[in-house]
Amino acid sequence: MRPAFLTCLVSLCTLGACSSLPDPASDPYGLWTGKLVTEQGICPTRDISSLRIRGHEVVFNPGMNTSTLRGTYEKGQQHYLAELTDKGMNDTPYRQTFNGYPVGTAIGGTYTSPRCRAHVSLIRR
C-alpha cells in the first residue's frame, strides 16, 4: 500500500469515530466544559466552567470557583437544571442557577446569580 493511501484511510477512520459521538439529546452523560460569556454583571469568565451528568446527578461548577450547583436528571429529559442557595450578606439568600439544554452536539445554557447573568456553550470532554 502507498503511504498516502494509508494516511487517508487512517484519517477517515478517525473522523468516522469522532462523528459517531452521541448527541446530548440522546446521551448527555459525561463531562462538558466551556467558558461563560457575560451578559450582565460580573461573572466568573476567566476560567472554564464544567457540567457533569452522571446517573441521576447534574453538577455545574461556574468558572471553576468554589460554588458547586447540583440537580437531578432523569433519562430522556431535554433540560438540565442545577441550583445552589447560600446565605449572602445580612443572611439574605444568594441563589445561583444553571439551566441547560441540548444544542446540536453541545449543551447550551444560562448561569444566573444575584451578581451575574451569562450564557455558555459546553462541549463533551
N, C-alpha and C positions, 0 to 999 in steps of 0.2 A: 504494500500500500504506500501511496505517496504521503509524505509528511503533511502537506497542505490539506489533503482529504481527511486524514486522521484528525487534524486540528479542528476542521469544520465539524466533523462528526461529534467530537467531544464537546464542542461549543453548543451544538444543537441539543445534545442530551442534557447539558447543564441548564440551558434555557427552558427546556421542557419540564425539568424537575422544579424550577423556580415558579413556573406558571401554574403548576398544579397545587400551589398552596391554597387551602380553603379560605373563602372569604369570611369576614366576621358575621355576616348574616346567618351562615350555616354552622360555623365553628369559631366562636370568639375566644376560646380558651387559649391562654398563654400570656406572654409579657408583651406589652405595647408601649412604645416610647415616642416622645415628641416634645417640642418646645411650645410653651404658652405664648400667645400673641395678645398683648394688652389691648382691650377695647376701651377701658375706663379705669381710672385709679392707678394704684401701684401694685403690680403683680410680680410674683417670683418667676421672671422670664430668663434669668441668666443661665440657669441650669435646666437640664432635661427633666421632664415630668414622666411618670410611669403609671401604667394601668395594668393590673394583673387580674385575670379572670381564671379562677381555678375552682372546680367543683361548683358549689353554690355561693362562693365568695367573690366579691368585687373589692379591690383595694386600689385607691388612687393616691399618688403622692405628688402634689404640685411643686415643681421646681426643686425636687429632692430636699425639701425642708423637713422640719420635724413633724409636720402635720400628716396624719395618715387617715384618709377618708375611707370609710367602709360601707359596704352594702351587700345585698344578696342578689343572686342571679338564678333564674330558672331556665333550663334549656328551652330554646325556641323563642325567647324574648328578643326583641329588637331594640331594647333600651337598657342602658347600664347606668345605674344611679348609685352614687356613694356620697355619704354625708358625715360631717363631724360638727358637733356643737360643744364648744368650750366656754368657759367663763371669761368674759372680756373685762375691760376696766369697769370698776364700780359694780362688779358681779352681773353685768348685762350679758346676755347670750351672744356668743361670737360663732355664727353658723357659716360653715363652708360646704359647698355642694359641687358635685361633678355630675353632669348629665351627658351621657354619651349615646351614640347611635352608629350603626354601620354606614359607611360611605365607600362604596366600591370595595377595594381591598384594604381600606383603612378604617379606623374608628375616629369619627369627629366628635367634638364635644365642647361644652361650655363649663368653665370653672368660675364660681362666684363666691365672694366673701364680702364682708362689710366694707373692705378697702379696695376691692378689685373686681373686675369682670374681664375674662379673657376667653378666647377660643383656642382650640388645639386640634391638630391632626396627628393621630398616633399610628405608627406602623409596627407590624409584628417583628419581634426580635427573636 
